Amino acid sequence: MATREKRLAQFDGNGEPAPEQRVEVLCEDHSGTYQLPFACRFVNGQWRNDTTGGALEANVIAWRMPREKQAGIA
């Protein structure tokens, strides 16, 4: 299992992303850190699911630009 520090090092977003920018987010709760399986946007001071527009009920601790998916890797 990846450590918190190792996961944080993979998320290099600084400040807040532009509202139109789709990003990947790293969240944290009492069980540890995890990446959400969907893109998000930061709109009017609130993190939202890019597809549904719904507000996240998660503690976002970091973000990054979407990574390219490699062919043949699940």
Order of alpha helices (4+ residues) and beta strands (2+ residues): alpha-beta-beta-beta-beta-beta
